[in-house]
Amino acid sequence: MPLYHIMTLKDKLRNCLRDWYAKVASCLAHCRRDYQKYRWRNTYNRSEVTAPYQRSYIIYGYRESDLTVIECILSTLSFNNDCINVWLCFINCIYLTVRLVKHLHNVAFWYDGRAYPLMCYACGALCYFIALLLSHLLSATSEPARGRVMFLYRSSTTIFYVGLSIALYHFSRPAIFPYMQLYLYTTALLAMLSTTILNLSHYQRNINATWLRAIHLSTYFWMATISHVFLILRFTSCLPIDCNWLSLPLFTWQLVFFCIIVLAYILKFPEYYWPGTFDKLGHSRHWIYVFTLILIKFQLDALISDAIERIDITNLTVPTIFSTYFLMLVVFAYNAGLMRYHIKKESTKNVTGHNNLPYDDS
């Protein structure tokens, strides 16, 4: 090739690279301007916020209120308390979706009725993490929008426990447990009662923060106890015919991480004992979401192991649409009706809340 053509090709390539670099630099500059516009620069100090946020272990740095959805999404580029929660919940959603798709493709009874409980568990877990993601992402919107998103989050918690109870009953119950209908109906009723208590107690302004937190903890505790009653029976009275030694260690690790999450939720470690440790150790809520991800991993692996290894026992009661999807639909419809009542009541009566602050469900 002649030298003239080589030089011409080099000039064209150089010009092309220069134009591409200019476009990339312009795009990055535009993104940086948006980031500087919506980052958390002007934060609140503890003296500027209302109770119960005037506590020594609460990290200052809340976003400004009344942001739009686009502004809330752009503000997640900054490094602060709530935005770390958003990214952790997003990672949990992606991880859970990938693991569910992988397991559901490997399960041999995909088209059988025995796959119904696993689908209920998947639906409940995804609803919980998606609602948790939205509650942190949209915590800087208007006060009515914040209340609705937190209502959705608390309702999704009970939906998750119902899906978990259905899966644990059909896959992980002891060999002799004849009370199928009684247990499933009781679980659904307790889930609807829990939704009512969790949501309506938040709007009783004569309840102080300590009692409100105690009500929420007790409600979560009885739902967790009811859904894990079969694991307790498996650990205490395990017969040779229904002991699956592949799943019991996984369930043991799940209970260990569950206890860690409860202790972190109650004790507020480490920020309660060493204020200002957020930059080094993180907030307790961040570690709770990390431990929740590990808990879900052990829980899902144990359910799949029981569904495959204990097939002779699980065949004794074949799941039906009425005992799985219908119960989930009833609880979901009740939560939707309660949320509609809450929105209608909110539109007629202005509910006072924590001004310009995201709701801390602790």
N, C-alpha and C positions, 0 to 999 in steps of 0.2 A: 504494500500500500504506500502511495507517495506520502512524503512528509507533510505536504500541504493539507491533504485530507485528514491526517492524524491530528494536526494542530486545530483544524476546524472542528473535529469531533470533540477534542478536549475543551475548546471554548464553549461548545453547546452544552457539554456535560457540566462545566463549571457554572454556567448561567442557570441551568436547570436546578442544580444544588443550591445556588444562591437564592433563587425564587422560593424553593421549598423551605429553606431555612427562615426566610422572611415571613412566610405564612405561619410556620410553627411558632415563631417568636411572637407574632401578633396574636395568635390564639392563646398562648400561655399568658401574655400580658392581660388579655381580656379576662381570662379565668382568675388571674391574680387580683384584678380590680373587683370582681365579684366576691372573691374571698375576703378581701379587705373591707368590703362593704357590709357583709353579713356575719363577720366573725364576732366573737364575744369580746369586744374591746372594753366597753363600758359595763362593768359588772357591779353587782350589788355587794355592799359590805353587810356584815351581820347587824349593824346598827340601823340599816335601812330596810330590813325585811321584818315581816310580822311573825308572831309566834305561830306554830312551834318551830320556826326556822331559826330562832335566835338561840341556838344551842351551840356549844363550843366545838362540837365535832362535825357540824355541817359545813361543807366546803362552800365558800362564797364563789360566785361566778355563774349566776343564772342568766339565761338569755332574756332579752327584752320580750315583752308580751306582744300579742296581736300581730304576729308575723303570718305571712301567707304560707301556703304549703310549699311553694317553690323556695321561699326564703328559709323555711325550716330545713329543707333538703340541702341547700347550699351551706347552711350553718354547721352541718355535720362535718365539714372539712376542718373545723377548728378542734383543738385538743382540750377537752374539758370533761366534766363529769358525765353529763347526760349524753354527749355525742359518743363517748366510749361505750356507753350502754347500747346505743343504737347499732354500732358496728358489731358488738358482741352478739346481740340478738340476731343481726343479719347473718353472721357466721353460723349461729345455731340453726337458723332456718335452712341455709344451704346444706349444712352437714346432715341434718335430719332428712331432708329431701333425697339426697344422694344415697344415704344408707337405706331408706325405705324402698327406693326404686331397685337398689341392688338386691335386697332381701326378697322383695316381692317377685322378682324375676327368678330367684333360686328356689322359691317355695313350690313344692310339687303339687299342692292342692289349690292352685290359683283359681280354678273354675269351680271348686267345690264350696259348699257352705261353710267349711271350716276356715275359709279365708275372711269371712265377715268380721270376726272379732279383731283381727289384725288391721283391717281397714278402719274399724271404729277407733282403734288406738292411734292409727296414723292421722285420722281426721282430727281427733282431739288434740294431739301433740302439735300439729301444724297450726290449728286455730289458736292455741296458746301462744306459740312463739310469734306468729304474725300479729296478734293483738298486742303482745308485749313490745314488739318492734314499733308498731304504730303509736303506742302510748308514750314511748320515749321520743320518737321522731316528731310528733305533733304536740309536744308538751308546751311549746312556746306560742301556740295559737291563742285564739280568744278563749275566755273563760267557759262559755257554753260548749265549745268544741273540745276543750280539755276534759270537761266532765263527761262528755259522751264517750270519748276514747278510753278514759279510765273505767267507765261503766262496762265497755266492751272487754277490757282486759280482765276485770274481776269475773265477768260472766264466762269468759273462755277458760278460766281456771277450773270451774266446776265441770265444764264440758270435757276437759282433759281427764279429770278424775273419773267421770262416767265411762269414757272410752277405755281407760286403764282398768277399771273394775270389770268391764265386759271381757277384755282380753285375759286378765288374770283368772277369771272364773272359768272360762272355756279351756284354757291351756295349762294353768298352774294350780288348780284346786287339788285338794286331796282326793284320793280314789273314792271315798264315801262321803258325799255331801249332797243330800237329796233336795236341798231347799233352793232350787234354781230360781223359780219365779219370785219367791219371797225376797231373796237377796237382791235380784236385779231391780225389782220394783222399789225396794227400800232405798237402794242406791240412787235411783232416779229421783225419788221424793226428797232425799237428803240434799241432792245436788240443787234442786229447785229452792229448797229452804235456805241453803247456803248462799245462793245468788241473791235472794231477798235480803238476808242479813247483811251480807257484804256491801251491797249497794245502798240500801236504805239507811243503814247505820251511819254512813258517811255524811248524810245530810241532816242528822240530828245534832244541831249545833250546841245543845246542852250537854253533850258528851265530850269530855276532855280528851286530849290526845292519848293519854295512857290507857284509858278504858277503851277507846276506839281500837288501839293497837292490840289490846287483849282480846277483844271480840273477833278481830280478824285472825289472830293466831289460833284461837280456839276453833274457829270455823274451818280453817285449813287443816287443823290437827284431826278433827273428827272425820273429814273427808279422806285424809291420808290413811287413817286407821281403818276405816271401812273398806277402802280399796285394797289394802295390804293384809286383810285378815287371813287370806289363804296362805300367804307366805309365813305368817306366824304359826298357822296350823302345820304347814309343811316342816318348819324348823323344830317344832315341839313334839309332834307325833308323826314321824316319817316312817311309813311302812315300806318294806322292800319293793312292793309293787308300784309305788308311786314316787319313789326317790330317783330323781335324775341328777346324778352327781356332776353333770356338766353345767346345769343351770343354777344349782344351789350356790356355788361360789360366786357366780355373777350376781345373783340376787343379794348375797351377803355384801358385796362391794357396793351395790346400789343402796342398801340400807345405811352403809357407812357414810357415803356421800350425802345421803338425805339428812343424817344427823349433823354432818358438818354444815350443811346449808341452813338448817334450823338454828344452830348455835351462832352462825355468822349473822343471821337475820335478827336474833334476839340481842346478842352482845354488841353488835355494831363494831366488830373488830376489823381493822386496827384504829379507825378514825376516832372512836370514842375515847380510847385510852391514850393515844398519841395524836392530838390534833395537828394537822399540817403534814401528815405523812402521805398525803395523796400523791404527791409528785414522785415518791419513791416506791411505795407499796400498793397504791391504788385504793379505791373505795371498796367497802365490803360488798356492795351491790355488784361491782365488777367481778369479784371472785365468786359470788353466788352464781352468776351466769356461766362462768367457766366450769364450776363444779356441776351445774345443771347439765351442761353438755356431756360431761363424763358420765353422769348418772343415766342420761337417756341412752348412751351407748351401751352400758351394761344392761339396762332394762330391756332394750330391744333385742340384744343378743340372747338374753335369757328366755324371753318370750318365744323367739324363733326356735331355740333349742328345745323347749318344752313342747312346742307345737309339732316338732318332728319326732323327738325321742319318746314322747308319751302319747303316741297316736292311739294305742290300744285303750287308754283311759279316756282320752278326749272324744273317742268315738261313741262313748256311752250316752252323751247328750250332744247331738249334732246341732250346731247353731242354726237359727232360722232368722229370717228378715225381721220377724216380730220381736225376737229377743236381742237383736243387735241394732240394726239401723233404725227401727221404730222407736226404741228408747232414746237413742241419740237425737232423733228428730223431735220427740216430745220435749226433751230438755232444751234443745235449741229454740223451739217455738216459744216455750215459756220465757226464755231469756230475751227473745226478740219482743215479745209482748210487754215484758217488764221495762225494756228499754224504750219502747214506744210510749208507755205510760209516763216514764221519767221525762222524755222530751216534751210531751204534752203538758206535763205539770210545770216544767221549766219555762215553757213559753208563756204560761199564765202568771207565774210567780217567779220573780227574780231570786235565784238562789245565791246567797253570798258565799264567796270562797276566799282562798288565799290570793291576795292581789298580786298580779304580775309574777307569780311563781308557779312552777310545775308542781303538780300534786305528788307528794311523797307517800306512797302507799304503805309506809311503815308506821 
